[in-house]
């Protein structure tokens, strides 16, 4: 029997998945990351950009780049303009340093070009293949804790505190209660083997929020705003001034390690690593998000990156690029369905993020905790991601700690040349560019 079109493109049987599972996984990933189409315009409008145009451009860039990575690399991940990098763009580069948003967007463009060149010459792939197995586990579990913190913070379960940095929020309020219900539903239904547990939980909590009047139904269809105010407005030559070099490097390397960490974690959970630990089609995935960054800059959105929320789709069975194509199609559709997408409150998806954290932190069982030279760097990598609120910083500190601890323990032979090089580069990054 001749394989179906989807089977030939995505190799579904080879990855032990089905069309139904992939579509469900794509919808799950989309729901957990669709907040970006509302949050990103809110952040970048503070830099003087048109919020309506940003909404449409975010949907367009996220949709097209995610579809491309699904078809080209066959990876079940979602791409969109990065949250942390957008905040850096608006509040540090534009408001803090005084550059225009057009110049800052030019810096994003050049950072994306550099990012793509690193992928083209397989420097990023070399970095990924150089990561020791223990640190890979640390990255996976660290991203899990990072996701949990994001989810708990968005739901109001964890809040800022001047005295203790963070503290427990008022969990008797509607939002935290609904976030807890979302998590409990997901865990209970997942234990029963119901793959749609995440979608069911988010749907139930969103319906309760609608009945309670916490969200408003304003319609289903709306025409997408024009992207004319921001598309092609970047100042490419203005970003090449000597004082902007540090900004370009910052955009390039923060995205490099954020995306690398996310791809490792999601690829590991999706079973995309071969018997030697190498990820299938990793270079294609790297090339896609590298190219998406500079193309996104032309469209009017800062650096595009792979989203950690992709793990939520993997958690319900997503294994191939069909998951990504589903995510991308929903982003494009959302250009016309923005009122409907706005019904899902943040606390409805918070439970899904904590659920994914439970699955990802479970990888710590693979660590030999009696070997302190392995356990130490893993713990540093894991805890520093949520504590510094940065995937890149967690990876950097883990890489620096790994060779230092090995040398002090008399196990220098465990450290490869590539790990030494990366540790030195990370240390120089902190010295010259800070965090």
DOGU-182516 format. One record per residue: residue number from 0; residue in one letter; z negated, y negated, x negated of N, C-alpha, C in turn. Coordinates in steps of 0.1 Angstrom, whole numbers. Atoms other than C-alpha are relative to their C-alpha. Layout:
<sites>
    i  aa    n_z    n_y    n_x   ca_z   ca_y   ca_x    c_z    c_y    c_x
  NUM   a      Z      Y      X      Z      Y      X      Z      Y      X
...
</sites>
This chain:
<sites>
    i  aa    n_z    n_y    n_x   ca_z   ca_y   ca_x    c_z    c_y    c_x
    0   x      0     12     -8      0      0      0      0    -12     -9
    1   x     -1     12      8     10    -34    -14    -12     -9      2
    2   x     12      8     -1    -20    -56    -22      4    -13      8
    3   x     -2     13     -8    -24    -87      1      1    -12    -10
    4   x     -1     12      8    -17   -122    -12    -13     -4     -6
    5   x     13      4      5    -54   -130    -15     -5     10    -10
    6   x      4    -10     10    -60    -98    -33      7     -2    -14
    7   x     -7      2     13    -33   -105    -59     -5    -12     -7
    8   x      5     12      6    -46   -140    -65    -14      0     -5
    9   x     14      1      3    -83   -135    -65     -6     13     -4
   10   x      5    -14      4    -87    -97    -73    -13      3      7
   11   x     12     -2     -8   -112    -93    -45     -7     14     -2
   12   x      5    -14      1   -116    -55    -48     -6      2    -14
   13   x      5     -2     14   -121    -57    -86    -13     -7     -1
   14   x     13      7      0   -150    -81    -80     -9      5     11
   15   x      9     -6    -10   -164    -59    -52     -4    -10     11
   16   x      3     10    -11   -161    -86    -25     11      1     10
   17   x    -10      0    -11   -142    -93      7      3    -15      4
   18   x     -4     14     -5   -125   -123     23    -11     -6      8
   19   x     11      5     -8   -153   -126     48    -12     -5     -8
   20   x     12      4      9   -180   -127     21      4    -13     -8
   21   x     -4     11      8   -160   -152      0      0    -13      9
   22   x      0     12     -9   -155   -176     30    -14     -4      3
   23   x     14      4     -3   -192   -174     39     -6     -6    -12
   24   x      5      6     13   -201   -181      2      5    -14     -2
   25   x     -5     14      2   -178   -211      1     -6     -9     10
   26   x      7      9    -10   -193   -225     33    -14     -3     -4
   27   x     14      2      4   -228   -220     19      0    -10    -12
   28   x      0     10     11   -220   -238    -14      4    -14      5
   29   x     -4     13     -5   -203   -266      5    -12     -7      7
   30   x     11      6     -8   -233   -272     28    -11     -4    -10
   31   x     11      4     10   -257   -272     -2      4    -12     -9
   32   x     -4     11      9   -236   -298    -21      7    -11      7
   33   x     -8     10     -7   -219   -318      6     -8    -14      0
   34   x      7     13      1   -247   -344      2      6    -10     -9
   35   x     -5      9     10   -228   -358    -27     10    -10      6
   36   x    -10      9     -6   -202   -374     -4     -7    -12      7
   37   x      8     11     -6   -230   -396     10     -8     -7    -11
   38   x      9      6     11   -253   -401    -21      8     -7    -10
   39   x     -8      6     11   -226   -409    -47      5    -14      4
   40   x     -4     13     -4   -211   -438    -27    -12    -10      1
   41   x     12      9      0   -246   -452    -22     -4     -4    -14
   42   x      4      4     13   -253   -451    -59     11     -9     -6
   43   x    -11      8      7   -219   -465    -71      2    -13      7
   44   x     -1     13     -6   -219   -492    -45     -9    -11     -7
   45   x      9      9      7   -248   -507    -65      7     -5    -13
   46   x     -8      5     12   -222   -511    -94     11     -9      5
   47   x    -10     10     -5   -201   -533    -71     13      7      5
   48   x    -12     -7     -5   -176   -506    -59     -1      2     15
   49   x     -1     -1    -15   -164   -502    -23     -5     14      5
   50   x      6    -13     -4   -185   -475     -6      9      8      9
   51   x     -9     -7     -9   -159   -466     20     11      8     -9
   52   x    -10     -6      9   -133   -460     -7     -6     11     -8
   53   x      7    -11      8   -159   -440    -27     -2     12      8
   54   x      1    -12     -8   -165   -417      2     13      8      0
   55   x    -12     -7      0   -129   -408      5      4      5    -13
   56   x     -4     -4     13   -123   -406    -32     -8     12     -5
   57   x      9    -11      4   -153   -383    -37      4     13      7
   58   x     -5    -12     -7   -140   -359    -10     13      5     -6
   59   x    -14     -4      5   -105   -360    -24     -2      7    -14
   60   x      1     -6     14   -115   -354    -61     -8     13      0
   61   x      7    -12      0   -141   -328    -53      8     11      6
   62   x     -8    -10     -6   -117   -310    -30     11      6     -8
   63   x    -12     -4      9    -87   -309    -53     -4      7    -12
   64   x      4     -6     13   -106   -301    -85     -6     14      3
   65   x      6    -13     -3   -126   -273    -68     11     11      4
   66   x    -11     -9     -3    -94   -257    -53      7      4    -13
   67   x     -7     -4     12    -78   -258    -87     -7     10     -9
   68   x      7    -10      8   -106   -241   -105     -1     14      6
   69   x      0    -13     -7   -106   -214    -79     13      7     -2
   70   x    -13     -7      2    -69   -207    -82      3      3    -14
   71   x     -4     -1     14    -65   -213   -119    -10      9     -8
   72   x     10     -7      8    -98   -198   -133     -6     12      8
   73   x      6    -10     -9   -108   -176   -103    -16      0     -1
   74   x     15      1      0   -144   -189   -105     -5     -5     13
   75   x      6      4    -13   -167   -193    -75     -9    -12     -1
   76   x      8     12      2   -179   -228    -83      6    -13      7
   77   x     -4     13     -6   -178   -263    -68     -1    -11    -10
   78   x      0     11      9   -169   -294    -87      0    -13      8
   79   x      1     13     -6   -177   -330    -78     -5    -10    -10
   80   x      6     10      9   -186   -363    -95    -15      3     -2
   81   x     14     -4      3   -220   -357   -112    -10    -10      4
   82   x     11      9     -6   -252   -371    -97     -6     -8    -12
   83   x      7      7     11   -270   -379   -130      9    -10     -7
   84   x     -9      9      7   -239   -393   -147      4    -12      8
   85   x     -4     11     -8   -231   -415   -117    -12    -10      0
   86   x     12      9      1   -267   -429   -119      1     -8    -13
   87   x     -2      6     13   -261   -435   -156     11    -11      0
   88   x    -11      9     -1   -228   -452   -148     -5    -13      7
   89   x      3     12     -8   -242   -476   -122    -12     -8     -6
   90   x     12      7      3   -277   -484   -134     -2     -3    -15
   91   x      2      3     14   -275   -481   -172     12     -7     -6
   92   x    -12      6      7   -239   -490   -182      4    -13      7
   93   x     -5     12     -7   -230   -515   -154    -12    -10      1
   94   x     11     10     -2   -264   -531   -144     -8     -2    -13
   95   x      8      1     12   -282   -524   -177      7     -7    -12
   96   x     -7      5     11   -256   -531   -203      9    -12      3
   97   x     -8     11     -4   -236   -556   -183     15      1      0
   98   x    -14     -2     -1   -202   -540   -183      5      0     14
   99   x     -5     -1    -13   -179   -542   -154      2     14      4
  100   x     -2    -14     -4   -174   -511   -133     14      5     -5
  101   x    -13     -4      5   -138   -511   -144      0      4    -14
  102   x      1     -4     14   -147   -510   -181     -8     14     -1
  103   x      8    -12      0   -173   -483   -174      8     12      4
  104   x     -9    -11     -4   -147   -462   -156     10      3    -11
  105   x     -9     -3     11   -124   -466   -186     -8      9    -10
  106   x      7     -9      9   -152   -451   -207     -1     14      5
  107   x      0    -13     -6   -154   -422   -183     14      7     -2
  108   x    -14     -6      2   -116   -417   -187      1      5    -14
  109   x     -1     -5     14   -119   -415   -225     -9     11     -3
  110   x      9    -11      2   -149   -393   -223      6     13      6
  111   x     -7    -11     -6   -129   -370   -200     11      6     -9
  112   x    -11     -5      9   -100   -369   -225     -6      8    -12
  113   x      7     -7     11   -124   -360   -253     -6     14      4
  114   x      5    -12     -6   -140   -334   -230     10     11      1
  115   x    -11     -9     -2   -107   -318   -223      5      5    -14
  116   x     -4     -5     13    -97   -317   -260    -10     10     -6
  117   x      9    -10      4   -129   -299   -268      2     14      7
  118   x     -3    -13     -7   -119   -273   -242     13      5     -5
  119   x    -13     -4      5    -83   -272   -254     -1      7    -13
  120   x      1     -6     13    -93   -264   -289    -12     10     -1
  121   x     10    -11     -2   -119   -239   -276    -14     -3     -7
  122   x     13      3      6   -149   -258   -291    -11      3     10
  123   x     10     -3    -10   -167   -255   -258     -2     15      2
  124   x      2    -15     -1   -160   -218   -256     -7      6    -11
  125   x      7     -4     12   -172   -214   -291    -15     -3      2
  126   x     15      4     -3   -205   -232   -281     -6     11      9
  127   x      6     -9    -10   -210   -209   -251     -2     14     -7
  128   x      1    -13      6   -203   -177   -271    -10      0    -11
  129   x     10      1     11   -228   -189   -298    -14      0      5
  130   x     13      1     -6   -257   -191   -274     -7     14      0
  131   x      7    -13      0   -282   -163   -281     -4      5     14
  132   x      2     -5    -14   -289   -140   -251    -13     -5      6
  133   x     13      5     -5   -325   -152   -249      1    -14      6
  134   x     -2     13     -4   -314   -188   -246      8     -1     13
  135   x     -8      0    -13   -289   -179   -219     -9      3     12
  136   x      9     -2    -10   -317   -165   -199     -8    -12      3
  137   x      8     13     -2   -337   -197   -205      8    -10      8
  138   x     -8     10     -7   -308   -218   -193      1      4     15
  139   x     -1     -4    -13   -303   -197   -162    -13     -3      8
  140   x     12      2     -7   -340   -198   -152     -4    -14      0
  141   x      3     14      0   -344   -234   -162      8     -8     11
  142   x     -8      6    -11   -315   -244   -139     -6      4     14
  143   x      7     -4    -12   -333   -224   -112    -12     -9      3
  144   x     12      9     -3   -365   -244   -116      5    -14      3
  145   x     -6     13     -2   -344   -276   -118      5     -1     15
  146   x     -5      0    -14   -328   -267    -84    -12      0      9
  147   x     12     -1     -8   -362   -259    -70     -6    -14      1
  148   x      6     14      0   -375   -294    -80      9     -9      8
  149   x     -9      9     -8   -344   -311    -65     -2      3     15
  150   x      2     -4    -14   -349   -292    -33    -13     -5      6
  151   x     13      4     -5   -386   -299    -30     -2    -15      0
  152   x      1     15      0   -382   -336    -39      8     -5     12
  153   x     -8      5    -10   -354   -341    -14     -6      2     14
  154   x      7     -2    -12   -376   -326     13    -13     -7      2
  155   x     13      8     -1   -406   -347      5    -12      9     -3
  156   x     11     -9      3   -427   -316     -5     -7     -4    -13
  157   x      4      5     13   -430   -330    -40      3    -15     -1
  158   x     -3     15      1   -433   -368    -45     -6     -5    -13
  159   x      5      6     12   -439   -391    -74    -14     -5      1
  160   x     13      5      0   -474   -401    -84     -3     -7    -13
  161   x      3      8     12   -485   -428   -109    -10      7     -9
  162   x     11     -6      7   -516   -408   -119      4     14     -6
  163   x     -3    -14      4   -502   -372   -122     15      3     -1
  164   x    -15     -1      1   -464   -378   -125      6      5     13
  165   x     -4     -5    -14   -458   -356    -94    -12      5      7
  166   x     11     -5     -8   -480   -345    -66      6      6     13
  167   x     -5     -6    -13   -478   -327    -32      1    -12     10
  168   x     -2     10    -10   -463   -348     -5     -8      3     13
  169   x      6     -3    -13   -475   -349     31      7     11      7
  170   x     -7    -12     -5   -465   -314     41     -2      2     15
  171   x      1      0    -14   -475   -321     77     11     -8      7
  172   x    -10      8     -6   -446   -344     82     12      9      4
  173   x    -11     -8     -6   -414   -332    100      9      5    -11
  174   x     -9     -4     10   -392   -331     69     -5     12     -8
  175   x      5    -11      8   -414   -309     47     -2     13      8
  176   x      2    -12     -8   -422   -286     76     14      7      3
  177   x    -13     -6     -2   -385   -281     83      6      6    -12
  178   x     -4     -6     13   -378   -275     46     -6     14     -2
  179   x      8    -13      2   -405   -248     46      6     10     10
  180   x     -6    -10    -10   -390   -232     78     13      5     -5
  181   x    -12     -4      6   -356   -232     61     -1     11    -10
  182   x      2    -10     10   -369   -214     31     -5     13      5
  183   x      6    -12     -6   -390   -189     51     11      8      7
  184   x    -11     -7     -7   -360   -181     73     10      7    -10
  185   x    -10     -6     10   -337   -175     43     -6     12     -7
  186   x      6    -11      7   -362   -153     25     -1     12      9
  187   x      2    -11    -10   -370   -132     56     13      7      3
  188   x    -13     -5     -4   -334   -128     66      7      7    -11
  189   x     -6     -6     12   -322   -121     31     -6     14     -4
  190   x      7    -12      2   -348    -94     27      5     11      9
  191   x     -6     -9    -10   -333    -78     58     15      4     -3
  192   x    -14     -3      3   -299    -78     41     10     -8      7
  193   x    -10      8     -8   -283   -105     62      6    -11    -10
  194   x     -7      9     10   -258   -123     39      1    -14      5
  195   x     -2     13     -5   -254   -152     62    -13     -8      2
  196   x     13      5     -2   -291   -160     59     -1    -15     -3
  197   x      1     14      4   -286   -194     42      7     -8     11
  198   x     -7      8    -11   -260   -206     68     -8      0     13
  199   x      8      0    -13   -282   -194     97    -12     -9     -1
  200   x     12      8      2   -313   -211     83      4    -15      1
  201   x     -4     14      0   -295   -244     77      5     -4     14
  202   x     -4      3    -13   -279   -242    111    -11     -2     10
  203   x     12      1     -9   -312   -236    129     -8    -13     -2
  204   x      8     12      3   -330   -264    111      8    -13      4
  205   x     -8     12     -3   -301   -289    116      0     -1     16
  206   x      0      1    -15   -301   -280    154    -14     -6      4
  207   x     13      5     -3   -339   -286    155     -1    -15     -2
  208   x      1     14      4   -335   -319    137      8     -9     11
  209   x     -8      7     -9   -308   -329    162     -7     -2     14
  210   x      8      0    -12   -330   -320    192    -11     -9     -1
  211   x     11      8      2   -359   -338    177      3    -15     -2
  212   x     -5     13      1   -338   -369    173     -1     -6    -14
  213   x      1      5     14   -342   -370    135     13     -2     -6
  214   x    -14      3      4   -304   -369    131      7     -4     12
  215   x     -8      5    -11   -278   -385    153     14      6      0
  216   x    -14     -5     -2   -246   -370    167      9    -12      3
  217   x     -9     12     -2   -220   -398    163     14      3      2
  218   x    -14     -4     -2   -189   -378    169      4     11    -10
  219   x     -5    -11      8   -167   -353    151     11     -5    -10
  220   x    -12      4      8   -135   -370    138     -1    -15     -3
  221   x     -2     15      4   -131   -403    119     11     -1    -10
  222   x    -11      2      9   -101   -416    100     -7     -3    -14
  223   x      6      3     13   -108   -416     62      3    -14     -5
  224   x     -2     14      5   -112   -450     45     11      0    -11
  225   x    -10      1     11    -85   -462     21     -7      0    -14
  226   x      5      0     13    -91   -456    -16      6    -11     -9
  227   x     -7     11      7    -70   -486    -26     -9     -9     -8
  228   x      9      9      8   -100   -508    -37     -4      6    -14
  229   x      6     -5     12   -109   -484    -65     10      9     -8
  230   x     -9     -9      7    -79   -461    -74      8     -8    -10
  231   x     -8      6     11    -62   -470   -107     -6    -13     -5
  232   x      6     12      4    -86   -499   -113     -7      0    -13
  233   x      8     -1     13   -102   -486   -145      7     -8    -11
  234   x     -5      8     11    -99   -507   -176      0      9    -13
  235   x     -1     -9     11    -87   -482   -202     -1     -6    -14
  236   x      0      7     13    -81   -506   -231    -14     -7     -2
  237   x     13      7      2   -113   -526   -224    -11      9     -4
  238   x     10    -10      3   -133   -494   -228      0      4    -15
  239   x     -1     -4     14   -121   -490   -264     -6     -9    -10
  240   x      7      9      9   -142   -518   -278    -11      8     -8
  241   x     10     -7      8   -166   -507   -306    -13      2      6
  242   x     13     -1     -6   -197   -513   -286      0     10     12
  243   x     -1    -10    -11   -184   -489   -259      1     14     -5
  244   x     -1    -14      6   -181   -459   -283    -11      8      4
  245   x     12     -7     -3   -217   -449   -277      0      5     15
  246   x     -1     -3    -14   -211   -450   -239     10     12      2
  247   x    -10    -11     -1   -180   -428   -242     -5     13     -5
  248   x      6    -12      6   -198   -403   -264    -11      6     10
  249   x     11     -4    -10   -227   -402   -239      6      7     12
  250   x     -7     -6    -11   -204   -395   -210      5     14     -3
  251   x     -7    -13      4   -186   -367   -229    -11     11     -3
  252   x      9    -10      4   -216   -349   -244    -10      4     11
  253   x      9     -4    -11   -240   -351   -214      7      9      9
  254   x     -8     -9     -9   -213   -336   -192      3     13     -7
  255   x     -2    -12      7   -205   -311   -219    -11     11      2
  256   x     11    -10      0   -239   -295   -219     -5      2     14
  257   x      3     -3    -14   -246   -300   -182      9     11      6
  258   x    -10     -9     -5   -214   -282   -173     -1     14     -6
  259   x      1    -12      7   -218   -256   -199    -12      9      5
  260   x     12     -7     -5   -253   -247   -188      2      5     14
  261   x     -3     -5    -13   -242   -245   -152      9     11      1
  262   x    -10    -11      0   -212   -223   -159     -6     13     -5
  263   x      6    -12      5   -233   -199   -179     -9      6     11
  264   x      9     -4    -10   -259   -197   -152      7      6     12
  265   x     -7     -5    -11   -235   -193   -123      8     12     -3
  266   x     -8    -11      4   -212   -170   -142     -8     13     -2
  267   x      9    -11      2   -241   -148   -152     -4      7     14
  268   x      4     -5    -13   -253   -145   -116     12      6      8
  269   x    -12     -5     -7   -217   -138   -103      6     12     -7
  270   x     -4    -12      7   -213   -110   -128     14     -2     -7
  271   x    -13      3      7   -184   -127   -147      0      3    -15
  272   x      1     -3     14   -196   -116   -181      5     14     -3
  273   x     -4    -14      3   -180    -86   -198    -11      7     -8
  274   x     11     -7      7   -199    -60   -218     -5     -6    -13
  275   x      4      7     12   -200    -83   -248     -7    -13      3
  276   x      7     13     -4   -215   -112   -228     10    -12      1
  277   x    -10     11     -1   -182   -132   -228      4     -2     15
  278   x     -4      3    -14   -173   -149   -195     15      1      2
  279   x    -14     -1     -3   -140   -141   -179      6    -13      4
  280   x     -8     13     -3   -115   -170   -178     -9    -12     -2
  281   x      8     12      2   -142   -193   -192      8    -12     -5
  282   x     -7     11      5   -117   -214   -211      8     -7     11
  283   x     -7      6    -11    -97   -220   -179     -9     -8      8
  284   x     10      8     -8   -128   -231   -161     -4    -13     -8
  285   x      4     11      8   -137   -254   -190     12    -11      0
  286   x    -11      9      0   -102   -269   -191      1     -7     14
  287   x     -1      6    -13   -103   -275   -153    -10    -12      1
  288   x      9     11     -3   -135   -295   -152      1    -11    -11
  289   x     -3     10      9   -125   -313   -184     11     -9      5
  290   x    -11      8     -5    -92   -324   -169     -4     -8     13
  291   x      4      7    -12   -109   -333   -136     -8    -13     -3
  292   x      8     11      3   -131   -358   -153      9    -13     -2
  293   x     -8     12      2   -103   -381   -165      9     -3     11
  294   x     -8      2    -12    -82   -376   -134     -9     -7     10
  295   x      9      6    -10   -113   -385   -113     -2    -15     -4
  296   x      2     14      4   -117   -417   -133     12     -9      5
  297   x    -11      7     -6    -82   -427   -123     -1     -2     15
  298   x      2      1    -15    -90   -420    -87    -11     -9      4
  299   x     11      9     -3   -121   -441    -89    -14      6      0
  300   x     13     -7      0   -149   -416    -94     -4      3    -14
  301   x      5     -4     13   -171   -411   -125      1     15     -3
  302   x     -1    -14      6   -174   -379   -145     -2     11     10
  303   x      0    -12     -9   -166   -347   -125     -7     11     -8
  304   x      7    -11      7   -189   -318   -133     -1     12     10
  305   x      2    -11     -8   -196   -283   -121    -15     -1      6
  306   x     13      2     -6   -225   -283    -96     -9     13      0
  307   x     10    -11      0   -256   -261    -99     -1      7     14
  308   x      0     -5    -14   -255   -257    -61     10     11      2
  309   x    -10    -11     -1   -226   -233    -67     -8     14      0
  310   x      7    -12      1   -253   -207    -73     -4      5     14
  311   x      4     -4    -13   -262   -208    -36     11      9      7
  312   x    -11     -8     -5   -227   -194    -27      0     14     -7
  313   x      1    -12      8   -230   -168    -55    -11      9      6
  314   x     12     -7     -5   -264   -158    -40      3      8     13
  315   x     -4     -7    -13   -247   -148     -7     12      9     -2
  316   x    -10     -9      3   -220   -128    -24     13     -5     -6
  317   x    -12      5      6   -194   -152    -38      3      4    -14
  318   x     -3     -6     14   -176   -137    -68     13     -5     -5
  319   x    -13      4      5   -141   -152    -70      4    -14      4
  320   x     -5     13     -3   -120   -183    -67      2     -3     14
  321   x     -2      2    -14   -116   -178    -30    -12     -8      5
  322   x     12      7     -3   -152   -191    -27      3    -15     -3
  323   x     -3     14      4   -141   -223    -46     10     -6      9
  324   x    -10      5     -9   -110   -227    -25     -5     -4     13
  325   x      7      3    -13   -131   -226      6     -8    -13     -1
  326   x      8     12      2   -154   -252     -8      9    -13     -1
  327   x     -9     12      1   -125   -275    -18      6     -4     13
  328   x     -6      2    -13   -108   -271     16    -10     -8      9
  329   x     10      6     -8   -140   -281     33     -3    -15     -4
  330   x      2     14      5   -144   -312     11     12     -9      5
  331   x    -12      8     -5   -108   -323     20     -1     -2     15
  332   x      1      1    -15   -115   -316     57    -11    -10      3
  333   x     11      9     -2   -147   -336     54      4    -15      0
  334   x     -5     14      0   -126   -368     48      2     -4     15
  335   x     -2      3    -14   -119   -366     86    -12      4      9
  336   x     11     -5     -8   -152   -350     97    -13     -6     -5
  337   x     12      5      6   -177   -373     81    -12     -1     10
  338   x     12      0     -9   -198   -378    113     -7     13      2
  339   x      5    -14     -2   -202   -340    117     -8      4    -12
  340   x      7     -4     12   -211   -335     81    -14     -7     -2
  341   x     12      7      1   -238   -361     84    -12      5      8
  342   x     11     -6     -8   -258   -340    109     -9      8     -8
  343   x      8     -9      8   -271   -317     82    -10     -9     -9
  344   x      9      8      8   -303   -333     68     -4      6    -13
  345   x      3     -6     13   -315   -329     32    -10     11      1
  346   x     10    -10      0   -345   -309     42      6     14      5
  347   x     -6    -13     -5   -322   -283     59      6      8    -12
  348   x     -5     -7     12   -306   -275     25    -10      2    -11
  349   x     10     -1     10   -338   -278      5     -4     15     -2
  350   x      4    -14      1   -348   -243     14     10      9     -7
  351   x    -10     -8      7   -315   -229      1     -1     -2    -15
  352   x      1      3     15   -320   -246    -33    -12      8     -5
  353   x     12     -7      5   -355   -231    -36      3     15      0
  354   x     -4    -14     -1   -341   -197    -25      8      4    -13
  355   x     -8     -3     12   -315   -198    -53     -9      0    -12
  356   x      9      1     11   -343   -208    -77     -7     13     -2
  357   x      7    -13      0   -362   -176    -68      9     11     -7
  358   x     -9    -10      6   -331   -155    -77      3     -3    -15
  359   x     -4      4     13   -323   -174   -109    -12      2    -10
  360   x     12     -1      8   -359   -174   -123     -3     15     -3
  361   x      2    -15      2   -359   -136   -119      6      5    -13
  362   x     -6     -4     12   -337   -134   -150    -10      0    -12
  363   x     10      0     11   -369   -140   -171     -5     14     -3
  364   x      5    -14      3   -377   -103   -167      7      6    -11
  365   x     -8     -6     11   -350    -96   -193     -5     -4    -14
  366   x      5      5     13   -370   -114   -220    -12      9     -5
  367   x     10     -7      7   -392    -95   -245    -11    -10     -3
  368   x     11     11      2   -424   -117   -241     -9      3    -11
  369   x      9     -3     12   -441    -99   -270      7     -6    -13
  370   x     -6      6     11   -415   -114   -293      0    -15      1
  371   x      2     14     -2   -427   -149   -296     11     -9     -5
  372   x    -11      8      5   -397   -161   -316     11     -1     10
  373   x     -9      0    -11   -376   -153   -285     -6     -7     12
  374   x      7      5    -12   -401   -161   -258     -2    -15     -1
  375   x      3     15      1   -410   -196   -272     12     -9      3
  376   x    -11      8     -3   -375   -211   -272      5      2     15
  377   x     -4     -2    -15   -368   -195   -237     -9     -9      8
  378   x      9      8     -8   -399   -212   -223      2    -15     -1
  379   x     -3     14      2   -391   -245   -239     13     -4      8
  380   x    -13      3     -7   -355   -244   -225     -3      0     15
  381   x      3     -1    -15   -368   -233   -190     -8    -12      6
  382   x      8     10     -6   -395   -258   -185      4    -15     -2
  383   x     -4     13      3   -379   -288   -201     12     -5      9
  384   x    -10      5     -9   -350   -289   -177     -6     -7     12
  385   x      6      8    -11   -371   -298   -146     -9    -11     -5
  386   x     10     11      4   -397   -318   -166      7    -12     -6
  387   x     -8     12      4   -370   -340   -182     10     -4     10
  388   x    -10      2    -10   -348   -338   -151     14     -1     -6
  389   x    -13      0      7   -319   -329   -173      3     14     -5
  390   x     -5    -13      5   -300   -296   -179      3     -1    -15
  391   x     -4      3     14   -286   -311   -211    -12      0    -10
  392   x     11      2      8   -320   -320   -225     -7     14     -2
  393   x      6    -13      1   -334   -285   -218      7      9    -10
  394   x     -8     -7      9   -305   -269   -236     -2     -5    -14
  395   x      1      6     14   -308   -293   -266    -14      4     -6
  396   x     14     -3      5   -346   -287   -270     -1     15     -3
  397   x      1    -14      3   -342   -250   -268      8      4    -12
  398   x     -7     -2     12   -315   -250   -294     -7     -4    -13
  399   x      8      5     12   -336   -271   -318    -12      9     -3
  400   x     11     -8      2   -366   -249   -312      3     14     -6
  401   x     -4    -14      4   -348   -216   -318      0      2    -15
  402   x     -1     -3     15   -339   -218   -355    -13     -4     -7
  403   x     12      4      7   -371   -237   -364    -11     11      1
  404   x      9    -10     -2   -393   -210   -349      3     13     -8
  405   x     -5    -12      7   -372   -182   -364     -3     -1    -15
  406   x      3      2     15   -375   -197   -399    -14      1     -3
  407   x     14      0      2   -412   -202   -396     -6     14      1
  408   x      5    -14     -2   -416   -166   -385      6     10    -11
  409   x     -7     -9     10   -395   -153   -415     11      8      5
  410   x    -11     -8     -5   -366   -142   -394     13     -9      0
  411   x    -12      9      2   -339   -166   -407     13      8      3
  412   x    -12     -7     -2   -313   -138   -405      4      1     15
  413   x     -3     -1    -14   -315   -139   -367      8    -12      5
  414   x     -6     12     -4   -300   -174   -367     14     -1     -5
  415   x    -14      1      4   -262   -177   -368      3    -14     -5
  416   x     -5     13      5   -243   -205   -385      3     -9     12
  417   x     -3      9    -12   -231   -218   -351    -13     -5      6
  418   x     12      6     -6   -267   -221   -338     -6    -11     -9
  419   x      5     11      9   -277   -241   -369      8    -12      2
  420   x     -8     12     -2   -247   -264   -364     -3     -7     13
  421   x      3      6    -13   -255   -269   -327    -14     -6      0
  422   x     14      6      0   -292   -275   -334      0    -13     -8
  423   x     -1     12      8   -283   -301   -360      7    -11      8
  424   x     -7      9     -8   -259   -318   -336     -9     -5     11
  425   x      9      5    -11   -285   -319   -308    -11     -9     -6
  426   x     10      8      6   -311   -333   -332      6    -14     -3
  427   x     -7     13      3   -286   -361   -343      2     -7     13
  428   x     -2      6    -13   -279   -367   -306    -12     -8      4
  429   x     12      6     -3   -315   -375   -300     -3    -12     -8
  430   x      3     11     10   -318   -397   -331      8    -12      3
  431   x    -10     11     -1   -287   -418   -325      3     -5     15
  432   x     -4      4    -14   -282   -417   -287    -12      2     10
  433   x     12     -2     -8   -317   -409   -274      3     11     10
  434   x     -1    -10    -10   -320   -389   -242     11     -3     10
</sites>
